[in-house]
Amino acid sequence: MLAASFEDKLENMMDLQISEKVALVTGASVGIGYSICEELAANGVHLVMIARRKEQLEMAAAKLNQKYGVKTLAIAGDVAFPDFPQRAVAQALEAFSSIDLLVNNAGRAHMGGVLTASEEDWYSMTDVKFSAMRRFCLAAIPAMQKKGWGRIVNISSIGGIYPNPKLTVSHALSAAINNLTKSLALDVAADGILVNAVGVGAVATDNMTNNMIPKYRVSHPELNDKTDEELSAMIGREKTPVGHFGQPEDIAAIAAFLLSGRNNFVTGHTVEASGGADRFM
Ligand SMILES: NC(=O)c1ccc[n+]([C@@H]2O[C@H](COP(=O)([O-])OP(=O)(O)OC[C@H]3O[C@@H](n4cnc5c(N)ncnc54)[C@H](OP(=O)(O)O)[C@@H]3O)[C@@H](O)[C@H]2O)c1
């Protein structure tokens, strides 16, 4: 039985036709991943939520369970460990008997160019962003094939399409994610499984603004009387054609549609979700 708040909300929402399905979301405790979980929970989807920091993750899962009445399972762990995706999917299947929706979102940005990124930077970022995504897909797809229905969304960066040389590692891996998304979509299209990517532009998560604002203060000492919120709004206006940064909820809305039963024909696509910006910052 879903909470009253969800039923009230439904009246004003497109029915995404995913109520009672099960989603596994990586990087689910905060930021974009948490917002995707909330959007899915508001649509009656049960959640398997993954991130490293256990306490924060469990709090996030409990919050969504209480607010929307959906079942939530928190699995704390590092997606970069090669056997973790298989183990997490097995645990999810034991708890829920199916995984219908998969969101590969865990990760972070890496500042550095081709000439400055170290060997270790490349390996560690590849493990978290690209290898984990491939392993979660391999682990979850057989259950989707058995049901003849599934939806996968891979979160990449707008830099996968329009690279910024200051973020080479993140952006090259995003291009690889978009490319693999296309190939995988064709591999599983006949099984009723749709696979898409969202190429994310500048989205004001806490981590993004906590990183960006101190650097901006150093390079613009004349603006030091401004609050963090004022600076964030200024930079958003300056860097984004729509005049503001994206919010995690903006990405969640796109992901929810791609993951939904209302999407029956979009697959292998990378959605540019960047407020019109053709470069990341
Ligand atoms: N925000 C943006 O402007 C932006 C732009 C382009 C692309 N993106 C991409 O969008 C995704 C989400 O970004 P965000 O801004 O929402 O990030 P965020 O606020 O930093 O959240 C990242 C989430 O991933 C988890 N995580 C990180 N590394 C992990 C690992 N190795 N194993 C398991 N969980 C891990 C974090 O929890 P723990 O730390 O507890 O593990 C957290 O739940 C990332 O892939 C990012 O590269 C974001």
The ligand as a Gaussian input file, in Angstrom:
#p B3LYP/6-31G(d) Opt

LIG

0 1
 N       26.802000      16.868000     -10.921000
 C       27.267000      17.122000     -12.118000
 O       27.409000      18.295000     -12.503000
 C       27.632000      16.002000     -13.062000
 C       28.028000      16.333000     -14.361000
 C       28.355000      15.317000     -15.250000
 C       28.279000      13.990000     -14.851000
 N       27.900000      13.697000     -13.586000
 C       27.861000      12.268000     -13.205000
 O       26.646000      11.981000     -12.546000
 C       26.869000      10.950000     -11.562000
 C       26.331000      11.426000     -10.218000
 O       26.970000      12.648000      -9.897000
 P       26.549000      13.510000      -8.622000
 O       26.954000      14.893000      -8.925000
 O       25.171000      13.194000      -8.197000
 O       27.600000      12.913000      -7.564000
 P       27.575000      12.936000      -5.952000
 O       26.602000      13.922000      -5.441000
 O       28.998000      13.013000      -5.571000
 O       27.026000      11.459000      -5.604000
 C       27.774000      10.354000      -5.991000
 C       27.089000       9.101000      -5.467000
 O       27.865000       7.964000      -5.903000
 C       28.331000       7.213000      -4.761000
 N       29.632000       6.664000      -5.141000
 C       30.729000       7.328000      -5.548000
 N       31.740000       6.463000      -5.807000
 C       31.254000       5.228000      -5.567000
 C       31.801000       3.932000      -5.632000
 N       33.084000       3.744000      -5.999000
 N       31.030000       2.870000      -5.306000
 C       29.743000       3.049000      -4.919000
 N       29.162000       4.266000      -4.855000
 C       29.903000       5.338000      -5.157000
 C       28.360000       8.253000      -3.626000
 O       28.246000       7.693000      -2.325000
 P       29.577000       7.214000      -1.510000
 O       30.567000       8.323000      -1.631000
 O       29.098000       6.942000      -0.136000
 O       30.038000       5.969000      -2.203000
 C       27.059000       9.019000      -3.959000
 O       25.935000       8.275000      -3.550000
 C       28.375000      10.678000     -11.539000
 O       28.646000       9.537000     -12.293000
 C       28.963000      11.918000     -12.197000
 O       30.185000      11.665000     -12.835000
 C       27.573000      14.664000     -12.674000

